Amino acid sequence: MLLLTGASGGLGTLIAERLAGRDDVVLGTREPGAGGGDGRRRIDFDAPDTLAEGFAGADTVLLVSAGYGEDDTVIARHDAAISAAEKAGVRHVVYTSLSGDGDHLPYALAHRWTERRLRESSLAWTVLRNGLYAELLAFLAAPDASGVITAPLAGGRLAAVARADLAEVAARVALDPSPHAGRTYELVGEVALGGRELASAVGASYEPGTLAEVRSRLSASGAVPFQVPMLVGTYAAIAAGFLDGSGVPAADRRTLRTLLDRAPHPALTTYAQALPLTAP
């Protein structure tokens, strides 16, 4: 049996759609509905004592990262999930991590900790190092009301990926994990996008602002405190050229295409289709 965690989240929902109708798949979510009548199980990493029942009978767990929180919170969640998998007799965990060229991002630490925890566990494992979503660019770099993109990306670019492609890869790998045991896959976009490309795609202009300006706007927006450095750090890493895919070995830059067995969705089209967004 395959257990998918985070089935009601952004990535998890898309994975669940690809697993729909299978009697060998269980969907895990923090709020499964009254009595679990919808066929979902309660999987709440913040309530570790509930995980033994939630993980029972699973052979494979597709662990969608629970990255909404400070590092210590995320690490505690992932540790609870991996520990529960070990105790439940799970054989293989497939984990959705962060691309290797994202090591400069503020939220990379919890991902790298989780990868290490898996390597040191009793479990077979596969790590899917996901690039940042093209849909995230629709939040980070949306044109304003006057048709200007002011995102502080400078001349940097992002090797963005359509979230649907990452969901498809995750579902494929998790349904037949054995050939992927012990593998770490870098899943970055083949074409890196900068502010000018984004503006051209949607008929906008590109006039990049500063990190200080975006920090001020985010701080005044009511964002949760940990979100401000996360988002500012993301802008900074893109602007500095650390997320354009060049940090990933050349041989790995077509891994997404290989695992999909087709060309990835164009990230620029995905960005344009995702506008406007009001949240990341």
N, C-alpha and C positions, 0 to 999 in steps of 0.2 A: 504494500500500500504506500502511496505517496501522500505526504502531508505538506500542504502549502501554508506557510505562515503569512500574516499580513495580507490576507486575501481581499480586504476591503480598501487597501491603500491604492495609490495611483498606479504603481507598477504591478502590485498584487492583483488588482482587478483585471488588468489586461492579461496576466498569466492565467487567472481563473477562467477567463473567457476561452482560452485555448485548451483548457483541460475539461471544459464543460461536457457533461454527459457520460463521463467515465465512472464506472463503479469501483475503480481501484484508486480513486483520488478523494481525499478529504480536505476541505477548505477550513483553515483556522483563522479566527479573527477575535478581536477583543470583545466584541459584542455580537454574538451569533444569533440573537433573536430569542424570543421567549421559548425556553426549554430546548433550544437547539433544533426546533422543528423544521428549519430550513435545510437541515442536513449539514450544517456547519458546526465546528467544535470551538469552544472557547480556548483560545491561545493568547494569554496575556502575560508577557514577559515581566511586567511589573508585579505580578502575583505568582511567584515561582511555585508555590504550593499547589497550584492548579495544573501545572504542566505535566505531571506524571500521567494523569488521566487523558490529557490532550494529546500526548505523544504515543499513547498505548497502541500497539499494533502496527506502527509505521515502520516500514523498511527503509524508506528514503524520506528525508525532510528537505524541502526547498525553503531555505532560511532567507527570507527577504529582510534586508537590514532594517533595524528599528532605529534609524538615525535621528529621530526628532528629539533632541535633548542635548544636555551637556555630555562631555566625554565619559565622565564617571557613570552617568545614567545609562548611556548606550552600552558601555562595557559590561555593566551589571546585567543588562537585559540579555546580551548575547551570551554571556557566561552561563546565565540561568538556562537558556535554550540549549546550549551545547551539553551542559551537564545533564539536563533532562533527557536529551537524545541518547547519551551514553547509558544512563540508567534504564531507559526503556528498551534497550536492545536495538536501536536504530543502526543500520549498517552504513548508510551513506548520507552525508549532508552536502547539499549544493548551496553555496552562499553567494549572494549578490553583493559584491564589494565595490570598490572605487578604483578606477584606472590608475595604473602605476605612475602616469605623469601628473596625477593629482596629489602627489606627496606634499606639495606646498600649500594645499588647502587646509583650513583650520579643522575640518572634520575628517581628515585622513587618518588621524591617530587611532580612532576606535576601529576603523576598518582593518588597519594593519595589526592591531592587537587581536582582533577576531581571527584573522588569517593564521596568526601564530598559535592561537588557542586551538584551532582546528588541526594544525600540523602536529601539535603535541598531544592530541586526543587519541582515543582508541578507535576512532571512526575513519572510514574511508571518506574522502572529501574532494570537492571540486570548487574552485573559486572562479567566479565570473566577475572580472574587474570591469565594471561598466563605466563607459565614458559619460560625461554630463549630457543630460537630455537636450535635444533641440527645442523641446517645449519649454525648458527652463529659460532659454534665450528670449522666448516670447514674454517672459516676466522681467528678466534682467535688462533687456534692450528693446522694449516696446517704444514706438514713436509716441511723443506727447501729443496733446490736442492740436498743436500747430504743425504736426508732421515732421518733428525733429527727434532723432535718436540722440540722447545726451549721455547714454551709458558711458562710464569712464573706462572704455576698453583700449584707449590709445590706438596703437597699430597692431595690437595682439589679435589672435584668432583662436577659435575653439573648435576642436575636432568633435563636434556634437553628433549625437546619435538619436534617431527616432526611438522613443520609448517602446513603441510597438515591436520594433526589431529586437530589443533586449528582452522583451517578454517572450517572444517566440523562441529565442535561443534558450532562455531559462526553462521553458516548458519542454523543449526537445531534449535537453541534457538531463533534466530531472526524470523524465520518463524512461530513459535508458542510461543510467549514470555510470555503469561499470566501465565502458570504454574511456571515460573521462576521469577516472580515479587518479588523484594526485596531480591533476593538471590545473594550471592557472591560466585563464584566457584573458587577453587584453582585447576589449571590445570598444574600440574607438572609431570615430567616423573617418572615412577616407578623404574627405574634403574639409579643410578647416575654414571656418567662417569668421570674418571680421565685421566691424561696424559698417564699413562701406558696402560690403556685399549684402548685409541685412537691409540697409536702407534702400539700395537699388531694387531689391526684391519686392518691396512694398511701396515704392514711390515716395520714400521719405528722404530726408537729408541727414547727414551724420556730423554732429558737432559735439564731440566728446567733452564731458565735464571732468570734474576731479573726484578723487576718492573722498576728500573732505566734504564735498557737496552731497554726495550720495549717502555718506554716513549721517550727515545732519538730517536729510530727508527720512532715512530709515528710522533714526532715533525718534523723530517726531511723529512717526506713522502709527505708533502703538505696537510695533513689532516686539515679540518676546525678546528679552535681553540677549540671549545667546545667538539669536538670528542675525543681529547687526554685525558682529565680527565675521560670522560665517559668510554673509552675503558680500560684505566689503572685501573679505579675503578672496572670494571667488572672482570678483571684478579684478582685483590686483593680480591674481595668478594668470588670468587671461591676458591682461594688459602687458604683463611682463614676458609673455610668450611661453609659459610653461604648460599650456593646455592645448597646444596646436597639433599634438600627436607626434611631434618630433622626439619626445622623450620615450616613446615606445619603439622597440626594435622594429626595423623595417619589415622583417619577416612576419611580425605579429599584426601589422596594420590591416591585413586582409583576413584576419581570423573571423571577424563578424560575417563577412561574405561567405567564408568557407562553412561556418556552422549553420548559416541560413540556407546554404545551397542556392543562393540567388543574390542579386545586387541589393544592398541595403536601400531603404527608402531615402530619397534625397533630403538631407537635413535642412536645406534652405526652404524647400517646399513645406516641410513639417513645421518649421518656424512660422512661415507666413500663414499657414492654416490654423495655427494655435493662437494667433492674435484675435481679439485682445484677451489677456488673462489678468486676473486680479490677485492671484496668489501663486507662489512657486509650486 
